[in-house]
Amino acid sequence: MKGNVKMPENEKIIYIATHGVDNPERATLPFTLANAAQVMEVEAVVILQGSAVYLAKKGIIEHVHAAGLMPLKDLVDNFVSEGGRILVCVPCIQERKIEVSDLIEGAVPTAGGTVNEEILSAKATLVY
C-alpha cells in the first residue's frame, strides 16, 4: 500500500518441470507457457526437479525436440534473455553428479526453502 492507494500485486506463475530428455513434450511445455506469461507481462519462474535438472546441464537442451513445439533451446534462451529465472534443485543435481559449473546461463541452484517461498508468492503453480 502506498499512501491510501493499494498497489497491484505483481502476478507470478511457477512452472515445475519434472521431466527431461525422457519426455521432450513435457520438458518443453513449461518453457512454452513461461514465455507466453512473459509476453503477458506476468513473472514466470521455471523450477527444475528430478530428471528435469538435466535440462539445465550445458549441451543437453540442444537435443530436446518435441513435435509441434518450438525447439527447447530457443525457448530457454528467450526466457532467460527476457529476465526469466530457472531454479534448479540442489539435491537433484548432486544425486546426478551435475556440477554447478556445468549449468547453463540463467540456471540457479536452489534449495527447498526458496522453492517454497516462490510457490507461496505466486498466483499459480503448475507441475509438468
Disulfide bonds with the S-S distance in Angstrom:
none
